[in-house]
Every structure is written in C-alpha cells, then in structure tokens.
Amino acid sequence: MNNSSLRTFARYGSAAVALGALALTGLAPASASPTAATGSSIAASSSSDTLPWVPEDYAWLGAPTDDGFIAPDTPTSPGFMGQNFTHGAVFYNEVTGTHTVHGAIYDLWRFGAVTVGEGSALYNLIPVSDEQPVGNGVRQSFAQPGLASGNVFWSEAAGAHFVESGTPAGDYFNAHGAVDAFGFPVSEVQQVGETSVLYTERGVLTVSSSGATFSPLG
C-alpha cells in the first residue's frame, strides 16, 4: 500500500504496561524503542542465533543490514528484539506480535521531523498494529509506554501524518469519526497558544477549553 520498507522486532516483558499505552487509541498496545538505531542508554547486543525468525522470512524487505539485536528490560521500558533490512523494519513483542513498518509510513516514522511526547522522535515509538485500510488509505498505530501513542494515517493525496493520542485535537479527531468525518490529516497536531490544531484535507479542527470547532475548506 505504501512505497518503502524496513523491519525490527520488539519484545515486551509487561503486558499490563503495554496495554495501558494505547488506551486512547482503542487498539492493542506495545512498548520499547529501537534503541540499537537511536543510541539510547539501553545496551543492545547482537543475537542472530536467538532471534525467532530468519532473514529469508522477510526477503521482500531486502537484505538484512544487521545481525539482529536484543535489548534487555529496564525499570521503565520492556526489552525488545529486532532486525533491520534495506527496505524496512519488523517489530515483535509478546503482547501484539509481529508488525512491519514500510512504505510512506516508514519514511515518516524513520526520517520525518516529527516529535512526540515531550520532544522525542517519532522513531522512538514502535508499531503495535499492521497497516489497516481506512477510507482510501491506511492507518497504522504506534506506541511507547510512558512516552506517547497514536496513529499514522496515509493516503496518496494527503501523504503520511501522525495524529498523537493525548492531544486535544488528536483525541477529538479519533473520537468523532476520524477520516470519515474530517478527511485525512495533512499535518501533525499543532499547539497554537492554548489551542490544539489539526489540519485535514477537508478543513481545520481546533480544540480549546471553550470547545471544538471544525472549519471546512471553502
């Protein structure tokens, strides 16, 4: 459905923590960040002999670019397993199973200048679902316990954009029809003063303490 690829696998030690992360999305949760790629403080080790898959399983993602890795649990983040390929990534965790990131959603997740939570890169969230058809495009859910969660929406016309759960405009968008009601997002959620704003292909959604307003284009 999209146009690029990469894979990584993630493993969860705490189902309860993971499930809590996506309470606002209505989808199953997950945790762990791609520490081997982002250089976080979790020590990751090569583990090609212990990974629960072989590269041939993901030949459609191209050749593996590492031997795979395992990051141990920490007090605040479950461990994970992963492997990178030339055209995508795969994540595995014990709560949500195996999910791939590829195409335009991968491009946004890996290379887009999108920040979540208190300023972390979107890449620190992992996929907790596969791409799911919605409207004339797709949606894929991402999460990291204690950091952020949300959905990347993609359509050919609008491109790929992340709608973060826990933001007023993001929550209103998801709770009141999402793509069906507002069209695909054409931006990420923005905070403008005390107002939460989301631009969509059909108009502008603004949410503040005084309520929500959707201003259609034209």
Secondary structure, DSSP 8 states (H G I E B T S, - for coil): --S-EE------S-HHHHHHHTTTTTS-------HHHHT-SS--EE-TTT-SS-GGGGGGG-SBSS--EEE---SSS--EEEEEETTEEEEEETTTEEEEEEHHHHHHHHHS--EETTTEEGGGSEESS--EEETTEEEEEEEETTTEEEEEEEETTTEEEEEETTSHHHHHHHHTTHHHHH--BSS--EEETTEEEEEETTEEEEEETTEEEEEE--
